[in-house]
């Protein structure tokens, strides 16, 4: 027990005996509160008994700190006295516990000594008894979907692990567990060898269905053990995890960030939010712990279950509603699972900015769906087209050249496989994703035109969100080859999948919106939008991408609009490329939805189109 020294308050007394008693009581309480058990015990009539009593109390109230306020003293004629005092225990990660108590003192020569008896700790504590503190967190408040249904439910988890005392052949055990779980055998061996004797060594925690799938491989292995517990889990391990986050055993980092001026709010072993919204809204969802204190027998053989002497009920947290639509999330999860490469799909509601689904497959870093920084490639042409249409130099029908290559300041840029369309309407150059057209036309714009168009959709905004979304970065001062590359989503342009979904939503609705991760809490001011006339011109161009351009595979998926993108990255020769599809569907099974798909290192946009096709197909 870490005890905090605090001043002990006293009233004035003109009586010498009163003052002596008060001084003795003050000294005892100050030493006890200050953590000097030896000095406190020495001020009693039985230092050994007092030491045992105070040390037992420290074990009973672990990590608690004591503040003591001395009240009235009363001196009797028989050489005894009493001192009233108020104890306030600052319990670790629980509300304070205060109560009135009394010290008895005896005169010993010229001094007064505190009587070493259990009642000095608490008035209801007697010989052969000690305190028992039980702390309890309330049931965690729900994070719900758009309809108000909880997204996390109590779920059985099987902890696959090792009991070192039962192992007969560690290398063989590790190899078998590795084959079943995918955890490296050398890692299992190292963990078991480093564990103290008798300690459970975890290997992997699995939901019951996942454990049953490997049960036959592991259940009879000597040394393997499988304790179970219940945890608060989302429907699947990847379900919107970048946004919702996870609940798990409190980490040191989480405990530190939830500590206040009065100390930690939570304790090791608590189930807390470790990421995402579960972590961002920790206190709201977790609530406040309560406690009970009971008097129990020190002799465990008596079967004394204790007598409650104090209790504070836990205070439940408050639910948090998200815009997540489970049907969309499930369809997105199924779609990204069709890709072996890291893949992300984010769905947004046009007009509101509500994030309806955030999905990443098992190969991906899920955080990249919201906060990843990627070149958008030709999906950026929706923004470049916005800048060109806003400038008034082009209309969808304006004839524009689409040569196979073009040279800017000595650097050659080309279309895919150097296709050459000749001179075609701007809509066709967009639908066929003609790089040379967008470079040549984009170079005629003011240097800040692309950044201005991007900002009209929220790219570059400073969103204020509980779980960060990278809004993107488009330079306003690029020139020459960088300006040319920016026009086709290369150069210095970076975005996240979530932000590109917001761009598509703004085009679909005509009302760009700030992202919404929690119902009723917008992520900032809404972007201004490029204006109705520009969007009225742009939308048919995006529809043509699906009807006759680079995304015809989506032609039978309802009223779908979009833009494909292939974005080169890295230093390999030939360069690697990400695959993008950014678009929206009107009047689909889930209403109007906008989305962005990114297949990292997908090499072409066709990979992203295939994922989009799987997604829309799963919706029906």
C-alpha positions as CSV (number, residue, x, y, z in Angstrom):
1,X,0.0,0.0,0.0
2,X,1.3,3.4,-1.0
3,X,0.3,5.8,1.8
4,X,0.2,9.6,1.4
5,X,1.3,11.8,4.2
6,X,-1.4,14.5,4.8
7,X,-1.8,17.1,7.5
8,X,-4.0,16.0,10.3
9,X,-6.4,18.7,11.3
10,X,-6.9,19.5,15.0
11,X,-9.0,21.8,17.1
12,X,-7.5,23.9,19.9
13,X,-7.5,22.8,23.5
14,X,-6.2,24.5,26.6
15,X,-6.0,21.3,28.6
16,X,-2.5,19.8,28.9
17,X,-3.8,16.2,28.9
18,X,-6.0,17.0,25.9
19,X,-3.0,18.4,24.0
20,X,-0.9,15.4,24.9
21,X,-3.5,13.0,23.7
22,X,-4.1,15.0,20.6
23,X,-0.3,15.1,19.8
24,X,-0.1,11.3,20.3
25,X,-3.1,10.7,18.0
26,X,-1.8,13.1,15.4
27,X,1.6,11.5,15.4
28,X,0.2,8.0,15.0
29,X,-2.2,9.0,12.2
30,X,0.4,11.1,10.4
31,X,2.9,8.2,10.4
32,X,0.3,5.7,9.3
33,X,-1.0,8.0,6.5
34,X,2.6,8.8,5.5
35,X,3.5,5.1,5.0
36,X,5.8,4.8,8.0
37,X,4.3,1.7,9.5
38,X,7.2,1.1,11.9
39,X,6.9,4.6,13.4
40,X,3.1,4.3,13.6
41,X,3.3,0.9,15.4
42,X,5.9,2.3,17.8
43,X,3.4,4.8,19.0
44,X,1.1,2.0,20.2
45,X,1.0,-0.1,23.3
46,X,1.8,-3.2,21.3
47,X,4.1,-2.5,18.4
48,X,4.2,-6.1,17.1
49,X,0.5,-6.4,17.1
50,X,0.1,-2.9,15.5
51,X,2.6,-3.8,12.8
52,X,0.7,-6.9,11.9
53,X,-2.6,-5.0,11.9
54,X,-1.4,-2.2,9.7
55,X,0.4,-4.5,7.3
56,X,-2.7,-6.6,7.0
57,X,-4.7,-3.5,6.2
58,X,-2.2,-2.6,3.5
59,X,-2.9,-6.0,1.9
60,X,-6.6,-5.6,2.4
61,X,-6.7,-2.2,0.6
62,X,-3.9,-2.5,-2.0
63,X,-2.5,0.7,-3.4
64,X,-4.9,2.8,-1.3
65,X,-3.8,6.0,0.3
66,X,-5.1,7.3,3.6
67,X,-6.1,10.8,4.6
68,X,-6.9,11.3,8.3
69,X,-8.8,14.2,10.0
70,X,-8.6,14.3,13.8
71,X,-11.7,15.5,15.6
72,X,-12.5,15.7,19.3
73,X,-10.5,14.1,22.1
74,X,-11.8,13.1,25.5
75,X,-9.6,12.3,28.5
76,X,-10.9,10.1,31.3
77,X,-9.8,10.1,34.9
78,X,-8.6,6.5,34.7
79,X,-5.6,7.2,32.4
80,X,-7.5,6.4,29.2
81,X,-8.6,8.7,26.3
82,X,-10.4,8.6,23.0
83,X,-9.8,10.5,19.8
84,X,-12.4,10.8,17.1
85,X,-11.1,10.9,13.6
86,X,-12.4,10.5,10.0
87,X,-10.7,8.1,7.7
88,X,-10.8,8.7,3.9
89,X,-9.3,6.0,1.8
90,X,-8.4,6.9,-1.8
91,X,-9.0,3.4,-3.2
92,X,-7.2,2.5,-6.4
93,X,-9.4,2.9,-9.4
94,X,-12.5,3.2,-7.2
95,X,-14.4,5.9,-5.4
96,X,-13.1,7.2,-2.0
97,X,-14.3,5.4,1.1
98,X,-14.8,7.6,4.2
99,X,-16.0,6.7,7.7
100,X,-15.9,7.9,11.3
101,X,-13.6,6.0,13.7
102,X,-12.2,6.3,17.2
103,X,-8.7,5.7,18.5
104,X,-8.4,4.5,22.1
105,X,-5.2,5.7,24.0
106,X,-3.6,4.8,27.3
107,X,-1.3,6.9,29.4
108,X,2.2,5.4,29.7
109,X,4.3,7.5,32.0
110,X,4.6,10.9,30.5
111,X,3.3,9.7,27.1
112,X,0.1,8.5,25.6
113,X,0.0,5.4,23.4
114,X,-2.6,4.3,20.9
115,X,-4.2,1.0,21.8
116,X,-3.2,-1.6,19.2
117,X,-6.6,-3.2,18.4
118,X,-8.5,-3.9,15.1
119,X,-11.0,-1.1,15.9
120,X,-8.4,1.5,15.2
121,X,-8.6,0.6,11.5
122,X,-12.4,0.4,11.5
123,X,-14.9,0.5,14.3
124,X,-16.6,-2.8,13.2
125,X,-13.3,-4.7,13.0
126,X,-12.7,-7.2,15.8
127,X,-10.0,-9.6,16.8
128,X,-9.6,-12.4,14.3
129,X,-11.0,-10.3,11.5
130,X,-9.7,-8.3,8.6
131,X,-11.2,-6.2,5.7
132,X,-12.0,-7.6,2.3
133,X,-12.3,-5.1,-0.6
134,X,-14.1,-6.1,-3.8
135,X,-14.1,-3.7,-6.8
136,X,-16.6,-4.0,-9.6
137,X,-16.9,-2.3,-13.0
138,X,-20.4,-2.0,-14.4
139,X,-21.3,-3.8,-17.6
140,X,-19.8,-1.9,-20.4
141,X,-22.2,0.3,-22.3
142,X,-23.0,-0.6,-25.9
143,X,-21.6,0.7,-29.1
144,X,-24.6,0.4,-31.4
145,X,-25.2,0.3,-35.1
146,X,-27.3,2.8,-37.1
147,X,-30.5,1.1,-35.9
148,X,-29.5,1.1,-32.2
149,X,-28.6,-2.6,-32.0
150,X,-25.4,-3.4,-29.9
151,X,-22.4,-4.3,-32.1
152,X,-20.4,-5.9,-29.3
153,X,-21.8,-8.9,-27.4
154,X,-20.5,-11.3,-24.7
155,X,-18.7,-14.0,-26.6
156,X,-16.9,-17.2,-25.5
157,X,-13.2,-17.2,-26.1
158,X,-10.9,-20.2,-25.9
159,X,-7.4,-19.3,-24.7
160,X,-5.0,-21.8,-26.4
161,X,-1.9,-22.0,-24.3
162,X,0.7,-24.1,-22.5
163,X,1.0,-25.4,-19.0
164,X,4.8,-25.8,-18.7
165,X,4.5,-28.4,-16.0
166,X,2.6,-30.8,-18.3
167,X,4.9,-30.5,-21.3
168,X,6.8,-33.7,-22.3
169,X,8.3,-32.5,-25.6
170,X,8.4,-28.8,-26.0
171,X,9.7,-28.6,-29.6
172,X,7.1,-31.1,-30.8
173,X,4.3,-29.3,-28.9
174,X,5.4,-25.9,-30.4
175,X,5.5,-27.3,-33.9
176,X,2.0,-28.8,-33.6
177,X,0.6,-25.6,-32.1
178,X,2.3,-23.6,-34.8
179,X,0.8,-25.7,-37.5
180,X,-2.7,-25.3,-36.1
181,X,-2.6,-21.6,-35.2
182,X,0.0,-20.0,-37.4
183,X,2.0,-18.7,-34.4
184,X,5.7,-19.3,-35.0
185,X,7.1,-22.4,-33.2
186,X,10.2,-20.6,-32.0
187,X,8.1,-17.9,-30.5
188,X,6.1,-20.5,-28.5
189,X,9.3,-22.2,-27.3
190,X,10.8,-18.9,-26.2
191,X,7.7,-17.9,-24.3
192,X,7.4,-21.2,-22.5
193,X,11.1,-21.2,-21.5
194,X,10.8,-17.7,-20.2
195,X,7.7,-18.3,-18.1
196,X,7.9,-18.9,-14.4
197,X,7.0,-22.4,-13.2
198,X,3.3,-23.0,-13.1
199,X,2.3,-20.0,-15.2
200,X,-0.1,-20.3,-18.0
201,X,1.6,-19.3,-21.3
202,X,-0.8,-17.9,-23.9
203,X,-0.4,-18.8,-27.6
204,X,-3.6,-17.4,-29.2
205,X,-7.1,-16.6,-28.2
206,X,-9.9,-17.9,-30.4
207,X,-13.6,-17.5,-30.6
208,X,-15.3,-20.9,-30.0
209,X,-16.0,-21.7,-33.7
210,X,-12.5,-20.9,-34.6
211,X,-11.2,-23.1,-31.9
212,X,-13.5,-26.0,-32.9
213,X,-11.9,-25.8,-36.4
214,X,-8.5,-26.7,-34.9
215,X,-9.6,-28.7,-31.9
216,X,-8.7,-32.1,-33.3
217,X,-5.1,-30.9,-34.0
218,X,-4.4,-29.5,-30.6
219,X,-6.7,-30.9,-27.9
220,X,-4.7,-34.0,-27.0
221,X,-1.2,-32.4,-27.1
222,X,0.7,-33.0,-23.8
223,X,1.0,-29.6,-22.2
224,X,-1.6,-27.7,-24.2
225,X,-4.4,-26.2,-22.1
226,X,-7.6,-24.4,-23.1
227,X,-9.2,-22.2,-20.5
228,X,-12.2,-20.3,-21.6
229,X,-13.5,-16.8,-20.7
230,X,-16.2,-14.4,-21.9
231,X,-15.3,-11.2,-23.7
232,X,-17.1,-8.3,-25.3
233,X,-16.5,-8.8,-29.0
234,X,-17.8,-7.5,-32.4
235,X,-19.5,-10.0,-34.7
236,X,-16.2,-11.0,-36.3
237,X,-12.6,-10.2,-35.6
238,X,-12.3,-7.7,-38.5
239,X,-15.8,-6.2,-38.2
240,X,-15.2,-2.4,-38.7
241,X,-12.2,-2.8,-36.4
242,X,-10.4,0.4,-37.7
243,X,-13.4,2.4,-36.5
244,X,-15.0,0.5,-33.6
245,X,-11.7,-0.8,-32.1
246,X,-11.4,-3.6,-29.6
247,X,-12.0,-4.4,-25.9
248,X,-9.3,-6.2,-24.0
249,X,-7.3,-6.4,-20.9
250,X,-6.1,-2.9,-19.9
251,X,-2.6,-2.1,-21.1
252,X,-0.2,0.2,-19.3
253,X,-0.6,2.8,-22.0
254,X,-4.4,2.8,-21.7
255,X,-4.3,3.0,-17.9
256,X,-1.9,5.9,-18.1
257,X,-4.1,7.9,-20.5
258,X,-7.2,7.3,-18.3
259,X,-5.5,8.5,-15.1
260,X,-6.7,11.8,-13.7
261,X,-5.5,14.2,-11.0
262,X,-6.9,11.8,-8.4
263,X,-5.1,8.8,-9.8
264,X,-6.1,6.0,-12.2
265,X,-9.8,5.4,-13.0
266,X,-9.2,1.8,-13.9
267,X,-7.0,-1.0,-12.9
268,X,-4.9,-3.8,-14.4
269,X,-7.1,-6.7,-15.5
270,X,-10.1,-4.4,-16.3
271,X,-11.6,-5.0,-19.7
272,X,-11.2,-1.6,-21.5
273,X,-11.2,-0.2,-25.0
274,X,-7.8,-0.7,-26.5
275,X,-8.4,1.0,-29.9
276,X,-10.9,2.8,-32.0
277,X,-14.1,4.2,-30.6
278,X,-13.9,1.8,-27.7
279,X,-10.8,3.6,-26.6
280,X,-11.7,7.2,-27.7
281,X,-14.9,7.0,-25.6
282,X,-13.4,5.1,-22.7
283,X,-15.0,6.8,-19.7
284,X,-18.3,7.2,-21.4
285,X,-18.6,3.5,-22.2
286,X,-16.8,2.0,-19.2
287,X,-18.6,3.9,-16.5
288,X,-17.3,4.2,-12.9
289,X,-16.3,1.3,-10.7
290,X,-18.0,0.6,-7.4
291,X,-16.8,-1.4,-4.4
292,X,-17.8,-3.3,-1.3
293,X,-15.9,-3.7,1.9
294,X,-16.6,-6.6,4.1
295,X,-15.3,-7.8,7.5
296,X,-14.2,-11.4,7.2
297,X,-12.5,-13.9,9.4
298,X,-8.7,-14.3,9.2
299,X,-9.2,-18.0,9.7
300,X,-10.3,-19.3,6.3
301,X,-11.5,-22.6,7.9
302,X,-14.4,-20.9,9.6
303,X,-16.3,-20.4,6.4
304,X,-17.1,-16.8,7.4
305,X,-18.2,-15.2,4.1
306,X,-18.0,-11.7,5.6
307,X,-20.3,-8.9,6.7
308,X,-20.6,-5.9,4.4
309,X,-19.8,-2.7,6.1
310,X,-19.5,-0.3,3.1
311,X,-20.6,-0.2,-0.5
312,X,-20.7,2.1,-3.5
313,X,-22.6,0.9,-6.6
314,X,-20.9,1.1,-9.9
315,X,-22.2,3.8,-12.3
316,X,-23.0,2.5,-15.7
317,X,-21.6,4.1,-18.8
318,X,-23.6,5.6,-21.7
319,X,-24.2,3.9,-25.1
320,X,-22.7,5.3,-28.2
321,X,-24.5,5.1,-31.6
322,X,-22.6,4.8,-34.8
323,X,-23.8,5.0,-38.4
324,X,-22.6,1.5,-39.1
325,X,-25.0,-0.6,-41.2
326,X,-24.3,-4.3,-40.5
327,X,-25.6,-5.4,-43.9
328,X,-23.2,-3.1,-45.7
329,X,-20.4,-4.0,-43.3
330,X,-20.9,-7.7,-44.0
331,X,-21.0,-7.2,-47.7
332,X,-17.8,-5.1,-47.5
333,X,-16.1,-7.8,-45.4
334,X,-17.1,-10.5,-47.8
335,X,-15.8,-8.5,-50.8
336,X,-12.4,-7.6,-49.4
337,X,-12.0,-11.3,-48.4
338,X,-12.0,-12.2,-52.1
339,X,-8.6,-10.4,-52.4
340,X,-5.3,-11.9,-51.1
341,X,-3.6,-8.5,-51.3
342,X,-4.2,-5.9,-48.6
343,X,-7.6,-4.4,-49.4
344,X,-9.8,-1.7,-47.9
345,X,-13.4,-0.7,-48.6
346,X,-15.1,2.3,-46.9
347,X,-18.8,3.2,-47.4
348,X,-20.3,6.6,-46.8
349,X,-23.8,8.0,-46.9
350,X,-24.1,10.8,-49.5
351,X,-25.4,14.0,-48.0
352,X,-24.6,13.2,-44.4
353,X,-21.0,12.0,-44.4
354,X,-22.0,9.1,-42.1
355,X,-19.5,6.3,-42.3
356,X,-21.6,3.2,-42.9
357,X,-18.9,0.5,-43.2
358,X,-15.1,0.3,-42.8
359,X,-13.6,-2.9,-44.0
360,X,-10.1,-4.3,-44.4
361,X,-9.1,-7.9,-45.1
362,X,-6.8,-10.0,-43.0
363,X,-3.7,-9.2,-45.1
364,X,-4.2,-5.4,-44.5
365,X,-3.3,-3.0,-41.8
366,X,-6.9,-2.1,-40.9
367,X,-6.0,1.4,-39.8
368,X,-5.1,2.3,-43.4
369,X,-8.8,2.3,-44.3
370,X,-9.1,5.6,-42.4
371,X,-5.7,7.0,-41.9
372,X,-3.6,5.5,-44.7
373,X,-1.7,7.8,-47.0
374,X,-1.8,6.6,-50.6
375,X,-1.5,8.2,-54.1
376,X,-5.0,8.0,-55.6
377,X,-3.8,7.7,-59.2
378,X,-6.5,8.2,-61.8
379,X,-9.3,8.2,-59.3
380,X,-8.0,11.8,-58.7
381,X,-9.3,12.7,-62.1
382,X,-12.7,13.2,-60.6
383,X,-11.1,16.1,-58.7
384,X,-9.0,17.3,-61.6
385,X,-12.2,17.2,-63.8
386,X,-13.9,19.3,-61.1
387,X,-11.1,21.9,-61.4
388,X,-11.3,21.9,-65.2
389,X,-15.1,22.2,-65.3
390,X,-15.0,24.9,-62.6
391,X,-12.5,27.0,-64.7
392,X,-15.1,27.1,-67.5
393,X,-12.5,26.1,-70.2
394,X,-14.1,22.7,-70.8
395,X,-17.5,21.0,-70.9
396,X,-18.2,17.3,-71.1
397,X,-18.5,17.6,-74.9
398,X,-15.4,19.7,-75.5
399,X,-13.0,18.0,-78.0
400,X,-9.7,17.3,-76.3
401,X,-6.6,15.5,-77.6
402,X,-5.6,12.2,-76.1
403,X,-2.2,11.3,-77.5
404,X,-0.4,8.1,-76.3
405,X,2.3,10.2,-74.7
406,X,3.1,13.7,-73.7
407,X,6.3,15.4,-72.5
408,X,6.6,17.9,-69.7
409,X,9.9,19.6,-69.0
410,X,11.7,16.7,-70.6
411,X,9.8,14.0,-68.7
412,X,7.5,11.7,-70.7
413,X,4.1,10.7,-69.4
414,X,2.0,8.0,-71.1
415,X,-1.4,6.4,-71.1
416,X,-1.6,2.7,-70.1
417,X,0.1,0.8,-72.9
418,X,0.4,4.2,-74.7
419,X,-3.2,4.0,-76.1
420,X,-4.0,6.9,-78.4
421,X,-7.6,8.1,-78.8
422,X,-6.9,11.1,-81.0
423,X,-9.3,13.9,-80.4
424,X,-12.3,12.9,-78.4
425,X,-15.0,14.5,-76.2
426,X,-13.8,15.3,-72.7
427,X,-16.3,12.7,-71.3
428,X,-14.6,9.9,-73.3
429,X,-11.1,11.0,-72.2
430,X,-12.4,10.8,-68.6
431,X,-14.2,7.4,-69.1
432,X,-11.1,5.9,-70.8
433,X,-8.8,7.5,-68.2
434,X,-6.6,9.3,-70.6
435,X,-3.5,10.6,-68.6
436,X,-2.2,12.8,-71.4
437,X,-5.5,14.7,-71.7
438,X,-5.6,15.5,-68.0
439,X,-1.9,16.4,-67.8
440,X,-2.1,18.8,-70.8
441,X,-5.4,20.3,-69.7
442,X,-4.3,20.5,-66.0
443,X,-1.1,22.4,-66.8
444,X,-3.3,25.2,-68.2
445,X,-5.0,25.7,-64.8
446,X,-3.7,28.1,-62.1
447,X,-1.2,26.3,-59.8
448,X,-3.7,26.3,-56.9
449,X,-6.7,25.2,-58.9
450,X,-6.4,21.5,-58.1
451,X,-6.0,22.1,-54.4
452,X,-9.0,24.4,-54.5
453,X,-11.1,21.7,-56.2
454,X,-9.9,19.1,-53.7
455,X,-10.7,21.3,-50.8
456,X,-14.3,21.7,-52.1
457,X,-14.7,18.0,-51.3
458,X,-12.9,18.2,-47.9
459,X,-9.5,17.0,-49.1
460,X,-6.9,18.6,-46.8
461,X,-9.5,19.5,-44.1
462,X,-8.6,19.2,-40.5
463,X,-11.3,16.8,-39.4
464,X,-12.0,16.6,-35.7
465,X,-12.8,13.0,-35.1
466,X,-12.6,10.5,-32.3
467,X,-10.8,8.1,-34.7
468,X,-8.6,10.0,-37.1
469,X,-9.3,10.1,-40.9
470,X,-6.5,11.3,-43.1
471,X,-8.2,13.9,-45.3
472,X,-5.5,14.0,-47.9
473,X,-2.9,16.4,-49.1
474,X,-2.8,18.3,-52.4
475,X,-0.1,21.0,-52.9
476,X,-1.3,24.4,-54.1
477,X,2.1,25.4,-55.5
478,X,3.2,22.6,-57.7
479,X,4.7,23.4,-61.1
480,X,6.2,21.6,-64.1
481,X,6.4,17.8,-63.8
482,X,5.0,17.7,-60.3
483,X,1.9,19.7,-61.3
484,X,1.5,17.3,-64.3
485,X,1.8,14.2,-62.0
486,X,-0.6,15.8,-59.4
487,X,-3.3,16.1,-62.1
488,X,-3.4,12.3,-62.5
489,X,-3.1,11.5,-58.7
490,X,0.6,11.0,-58.6
491,X,3.3,13.5,-57.7
492,X,2.6,14.8,-54.2
493,X,-1.0,14.0,-53.9
494,X,-2.0,11.6,-51.1
495,X,-5.4,10.5,-49.8
496,X,-7.0,7.8,-47.6
497,X,-9.7,5.4,-48.8
498,X,-12.2,7.0,-46.3
499,X,-11.5,10.5,-47.8
500,X,-12.1,9.3,-51.3
501,X,-15.4,7.7,-50.3
502,X,-16.3,11.2,-48.9
503,X,-15.4,12.7,-52.3
504,X,-17.7,10.3,-54.1
505,X,-20.4,11.0,-51.6
506,X,-20.1,14.8,-52.2
507,X,-20.4,14.2,-55.9
508,X,-23.4,12.0,-55.5
509,X,-25.4,14.3,-53.3
510,X,-24.1,17.7,-54.3
511,X,-23.7,18.3,-50.6
512,X,-20.2,17.4,-49.5
513,X,-20.2,16.7,-45.8
514,X,-17.8,16.2,-42.9
515,X,-17.3,12.6,-41.9
516,X,-19.5,11.3,-39.1
517,X,-18.3,8.4,-37.0
518,X,-20.8,8.8,-34.1
519,X,-24.4,9.8,-34.7
520,X,-24.9,13.5,-33.9
521,X,-21.2,14.3,-33.9
522,X,-19.9,15.8,-37.2
523,X,-16.2,15.8,-37.8
524,X,-16.0,19.5,-38.6
525,X,-17.4,22.1,-41.0
526,X,-18.9,20.8,-44.2
527,X,-16.8,21.5,-47.3
528,X,-18.1,24.1,-49.7
529,X,-18.6,21.9,-52.7
530,X,-17.8,22.9,-56.3
531,X,-21.3,24.1,-57.2
532,X,-24.3,22.4,-58.7
533,X,-23.4,23.3,-62.4
534,X,-20.0,21.5,-62.1
535,X,-21.5,18.5,-60.4
536,X,-24.3,18.2,-63.0
537,X,-21.6,18.1,-65.7
538,X,-19.4,15.7,-63.8
539,X,-21.9,13.0,-62.8
540,X,-22.7,11.8,-66.4
541,X,-19.0,11.6,-67.0
542,X,-18.6,9.3,-64.0
543,X,-21.6,7.2,-65.2
544,X,-19.9,6.8,-68.6
545,X,-16.9,5.2,-66.8
546,X,-19.2,2.3,-65.9
547,X,-21.2,2.2,-69.2
548,X,-18.3,2.4,-71.7
549,X,-15.1,3.1,-69.9
550,X,-12.7,1.4,-67.5
551,X,-15.3,-0.1,-65.2
552,X,-17.8,-1.8,-67.5
553,X,-17.7,-4.9,-65.3
554,X,-20.0,-2.9,-63.0
555,X,-22.6,-2.2,-65.7
556,X,-25.1,-4.6,-64.3
557,X,-24.9,-3.5,-60.7
558,X,-27.6,-0.9,-60.9
559,X,-27.1,2.9,-61.3
560,X,-23.4,3.0,-60.5
561,X,-21.0,6.0,-61.1
562,X,-17.3,6.1,-60.5
563,X,-13.7,6.5,-61.5
564,X,-11.0,3.9,-61.6
565,X,-7.4,4.5,-60.6
566,X,-4.0,2.9,-60.9
567,X,-1.4,4.6,-58.7
568,X,2.3,4.0,-59.0
569,X,4.4,3.9,-55.9
570,X,7.8,2.9,-54.7
571,X,11.1,2.6,-56.6
572,X,10.8,-0.8,-58.3
573,X,11.3,-1.1,-62.0
574,X,8.7,-1.4,-63.4
575,X,6.9,0.4,-60.6
576,X,4.3,-1.3,-58.4
577,X,0.8,0.2,-58.5
578,X,-2.2,0.4,-56.2
579,X,-5.7,-0.3,-57.7
580,X,-8.6,2.0,-56.9
581,X,-12.3,2.4,-57.6
582,X,-14.1,5.4,-56.2
583,X,-17.8,5.7,-56.9
584,X,-21.4,5.6,-55.8
585,X,-24.6,3.7,-56.3
586,X,-28.0,5.4,-56.4
587,X,-31.2,3.8,-55.3
588,X,-29.6,0.5,-54.5
589,X,-30.7,-2.1,-51.9
590,X,-29.2,0.1,-49.1
591,X,-30.3,3.4,-50.7
592,X,-27.7,5.8,-52.0
593,X,-24.2,4.9,-51.0
594,X,-20.8,6.1,-51.9
595,X,-17.6,4.0,-51.5
596,X,-13.9,3.8,-52.2
597,X,-12.0,0.5,-52.8
598,X,-8.2,0.3,-52.5
599,X,-6.2,-2.8,-53.3
600,X,-2.7,-2.2,-52.2
601,X,-0.2,-3.2,-54.9
602,X,-3.1,-4.5,-57.0
603,X,-1.2,-3.4,-60.1
604,X,-4.3,-2.2,-61.9
605,X,-7.7,-0.8,-61.2
606,X,-9.3,-4.0,-62.3
607,X,-8.6,-5.6,-58.9
608,X,-10.5,-2.8,-57.2
609,X,-13.3,-3.0,-59.7
610,X,-13.6,-6.8,-59.0
611,X,-13.9,-6.1,-55.2
612,X,-16.5,-3.4,-55.9
613,X,-18.4,-5.9,-58.0
614,X,-18.3,-8.5,-55.2
615,X,-19.5,-5.8,-52.8
616,X,-22.4,-4.6,-54.8
617,X,-23.3,-8.2,-55.7
618,X,-23.4,-9.2,-52.0
619,X,-25.9,-6.4,-51.4
620,X,-28.3,-8.1,-53.9
